[in-house]
Amino acid sequence: MHIEFRHLRTVKAIHECGGVARAADQLNITQSALSHQIKALEDQAGVELFVRRSKPMKLSAAGMRLLRLADQVLPQVEALVAEFDGLRDGSSGRMHIAIECHACFEWLFPVLEAFRKTWPDVDVDIRPGLAFDALPALQKEEVDLVVSSDPEDLPGVTFTELFDYNAVFVAAAAHPLAQKDYVEAEDFRGQTLITYPVERSRLDVFSQLLMPAKVEPAAVRQVELTAVILLLVASNRGVSVLPDWVVREVKYSSDYVTRPLTQDGITRRLYAATRSTDTDKPFVSDLIRLARQEANRLQNV
């Protein structure tokens, strides 16, 4: 037996309308065409699907089984069609984000909160890009956007500028280095450096300062949360290097100070990496706009 979607719609329409004439109007076909469709379906099934002698017209037991199938299948088909329509017009889709900047979790959450209100039909998820190779995953369509400070020349990938930030030294107000106008690589010798639990190559203090100068701190202590890093620093348990916007956002402690790294400072830039075919999608463009807007708010706190 060959059942098509139109057969399921026919059974459902006749059940709801109670007759062929009204069902034909609902389905926008002629009554004759609908009658032929019913007969052909019953010939295939080899059983009567409708009790024609009843008014309104009713489904037989076999017809009720088809109706149950229609009630299961047709909503799924309609949902899929709506999803495809949304994909075509850019109102729905998937936005799975990988983050190569550990501190960016705190910056990104307000962005996603604003994003979900405007784009409720976009499926959003976050994956820590530090745990896997985020950019190859982007190319393989395993994620849809990567927040990164290290742009690469990759086929099919577009890096869009988000914002610039300064990596700053953070120490307790009573720490000897707090008296300096700026700190240099040599100042980290003998210090306990408190960092996020990620590879050194992904930390600005190592990639931009200590590794080029071949300087090793006395100890490295890894801490997951920014708030805990700041508490440890304020308690003089070590020093840290954080993005300036992170330090400006967390103002509950007045026991620490910030200083530039080197006399000229160290400025970094964050990018949103997307597949080039997706960059101009409306919800992708809007997420990038919201990200820049939130970054601007943080920088002006």
RATAQUI-V333105 format. One record per residue. RES is the residue in one letter. OMEGA is omega in whole degrees, -180 to 180 (* if undefined). Layout:
# RATAQUI-V333105
RES,OMEGA / RES,OMEGA
This chain:
# RATAQUI-V333105
M,-178 / H,-178 / I,178 / E,178 / F,-178 / R,176 / H,180 / L,179 / R,179 / T,180 / V,-179 / K,-179 / A,-179 / I,178 / H,-177 / E,-175 / C,179 / G,179 / G,-176 / V,-175 / A,-179 / R,178 / A,179 / A,177 / D,-179 / Q,-178 / L,178 / N,173 / I,-180 / T,179 / Q,180 / S,-180 / A,180 / L,178 / S,178 / H,-180 / Q,180 / I,-179 / K,180 / A,180 / L,179 / E,177 / D,178 / Q,-176 / A,-178 / G,179 / V,176 / E,-180 / L,-178 / F,173 / V,-171 / R,-177 / R,179 / S,174 / K,-1 / P,-178 / M,-176 / K,176 / L,171 / S,177 / A,178 / A,178 / G,179 / M,177 / R,176 / L,179 / L,178 / R,177 / L,179 / A,-180 / D,178 / Q,-170 / V,-172 / L,177 / P,178 / Q,178 / V,-180 / E,178 / A,179 / L,178 / V,179 / A,178 / E,178 / F,177 / D,179 / G,178 / L,-179 / R,-177 / D,174 / G,-178 / S,179 / S,-179 / G,-178 / R,177 / M,176 / H,-169 / I,173 / A,-175 / I,176 / E,179 / C,-173 / H,-178 / A,-175 / C,176 / F,-177 / E,179 / W,-173 / L,-176 / F,176 / P,177 / V,-178 / L,177 / E,177 / A,-178 / F,-175 / R,179 / K,180 / T,-175 / W,-176 / P,-178 / D,177 / V,180 / D,-175 / V,175 / D,179 / I,175 / R,177 / P,-177 / G,179 / L,-176 / A,-180 / F,180 / D,-170 / A,-176 / L,172 / P,177 / A,176 / L,180 / Q,-180 / K,178 / E,175 / E,171 / V,-174 / D,178 / L,178 / V,174 / V,-172 / S,174 / S,-176 / D,-180 / P,178 / E,177 / D,-176 / L,179 / P,176 / G,-179 / V,178 / T,176 / F,180 / T,-179 / E,175 / L,179 / F,176 / D,175 / Y,176 / N,171 / A,-175 / V,176 / F,180 / V,-180 / A,175 / A,-179 / A,-179 / A,-178 / H,-180 / P,-178 / L,178 / A,-180 / Q,-178 / K,177 / D,176 / Y,-180 / V,-179 / E,-176 / A,-177 / E,-179 / D,-178 / F,176 / R,180 / G,-178 / Q,168 / T,-178 / L,-180 / I,-176 / T,170 / Y,-178 / P,180 / V,179 / E,-179 / R,-177 / S,180 / R,179 / L,-177 / D,-176 / V,178 / F,-174 / S,-174 / Q,-174 / L,-169 / L,-179 / M,176 / P,-179 / A,-178 / K,179 / V,179 / E,176 / P,-179 / A,-180 / A,175 / V,179 / R,-177 / Q,-177 / V,-175 / E,-169 / L,178 / T,-178 / A,179 / V,176 / I,-178 / L,177 / L,179 / L,179 / V,-180 / A,178 / S,178 / N,177 / R,-179 / G,178 / V,-179 / S,172 / V,-176 / L,172 / P,-176 / D,-178 / W,176 / V,-178 / V,179 / R,-178 / E,-176 / V,-171 / K,-174 / Y,180 / S,177 / S,-174 / D,178 / Y,179 / V,176 / T,178 / R,176 / P,170 / L,-174 / T,-177 / Q,-178 / D,-177 / G,177 / I,-179 / T,179 / R,-179 / R,175 / L,-179 / Y,168 / A,178 / A,179 / T,171 / R,-174 / S,180 / T,-177 / D,-170 / T,-176 / D,175 / K,-175 / P,-177 / F,175 / V,178 / S,-178 / D,177 / L,179 / I,177 / R,180 / L,179 / A,178 / R,-179 / Q,179 / E,177 / A,178 / N,178 / R,-180 / L,-178 / Q,179 / N,178 / V,*
